[in-house]
Amino acid sequence: MLDWIKNINKEYPEFWKLYLSKFDKKSKRFVVLSTETSGLSLEKDVILSIGAFSVINNSIIIADSFETILAQYKFFHDNGISNEFTIETKMKKLGEPEAIQALVEFIGNSVLVGHHIDFDVEMINAALERLGCGRLKNEALDIDVMYRKLTDINNKQFSLEELCNIYKIPKSDRNSSTEDAYKIALLFLKLKSRLGLN
């Protein structure tokens, strides 16, 4: 059977149908997100943790945030790798299907913001594919691209650490996807105002 016929007749999970129904109108909410992954391969690697904050009217809304560790035991078991952090952390852990569903419900039709956000989006898309869903429809902004547009630099990419140093964002001892998402949110607000974005 042709793939496109299968796709037309495909019955998506309820949470995905609800997500798709939210794109009738444009959102004024930004969701700044960061993922920690087991590596850089979309085929072989998985998401280990996700941190996200919403930004509305130039404010980071701490109460409207998302943080989870993904219990990826099968991945580590199948690959002969041990991941003490995922197993020992006291933070709430969700299986990949529950974590991705909760994330999709959290982001809705918001504009996504991140550091090299295309990679985060593709990792989430790979997880969505495993759930029998489509790809994220959200617009996305990359703070590295925003900074390079502002400074007219086209021949270099900037790490999150370099951008934090440039804008004097304080360093943190705690290294996590949520901590990174917060730093990205602070950088986004600075870059957004300098670029004159609403």
Secondary structure, 3 states (H helix, E strand, C coil): CCHHHHHHCCCCCHHHHHHHHHHHCCCCCEEEEEEEECCCCCCCCCEEEEEEEEEECCEEEEEEEEEEEECCHHHHHHCCCCCHHHHHCCCCEECHHHHHHHHHHHHCCCEEEECCHHHHHHHHHHHHHHCCCCCCCCCEEEHHHHHHHHHCCCCCCCCHHHHHHHCCCCCCCCCCHHHHHHHHHHHHHHHHHHHCCC
